[in-house]
Amino acid sequence: MRQSLSNIGFEGSVLVIKNGKTYLNYATVNKTDTSYLINSVQKFITGAAIMKAVQEGKLSLNDTLAKFYPTVPGANKVTILNLLQMASGLTIDKALGTKPFVSDKKNLEYAIKNTKFDEKMLGKTSYSTINYVFLSYILSDIYNMSYQKLITKSFINKLDLKHTAFSWTNNKTLQKINFVLGQQLSSNGKYITQKLDLDEIHGELGAGSLVMNNFDLLKCVKYILTGGYLSKNSIKILYGTKSLINTSYSGGFYIRNTYLASNGSADGYYSFLRTSNDAKTVIIVQTNRARGNFFELRSVMDKLIVALQK
């Protein structure tokens, strides 16, 4: 496994769990407890929080978006389940939030105004971050608190996550949790440090605004998939086999035959999470030195989790 990652030029932090025990834990740059912007990997936390609301009777998977935001195009046809499965037909071809950032309320108004609906794509998997942006605001409405407060209460404080924060947190906190800025490889072969676009990241809210280290990500995966947060029935509904829920994506994960997959890429970061359905075998790989073809790296991670499960 080390060799496979080395062959693709990976530089970062690696955590591998096999059959419930630590198999690998090392860093080729940074440290094993370094925190990175996890980007879209965050969606599995948002997806689980939505399923928790369903479990508590605060929400139904069959509720339409119109129950919350009736002026969104297609809102009376798009369901919560559609949003969870990236099958809503909703897209947004502009930035995900206002520039400069003013408030979550203003960003919600912006999203509602700029979202488009393609009815032909309703029920068909088509990846678009706007799905999870709306789910984030729905969580805020249901629990009468900001998404940030909800996630802080339900995950960060609950699990005592020492190396997790929202990316707009003050610099002192970010330094304390060993957060590193992303770096992009330039044409001359040197890395250029990237400045976080906090306006855009605020716009992504529950879809790419958390910074975490590998250990904290592992805690969240185990908490969600092993019955600590969701019931066994909720887990089965949200992350069941492809044949059960008839989708390739649900609740923040790509649904594979023997594992779940999540990926993140932006601002000089790559994050890859692969986990068996019972969270006993997990691969978490993060880097702030984005290099190489993202899709090639993603494919390597898929092969590694399959090999690890044999």
Disulfide bonds with the S-S distance in Angstrom:
none
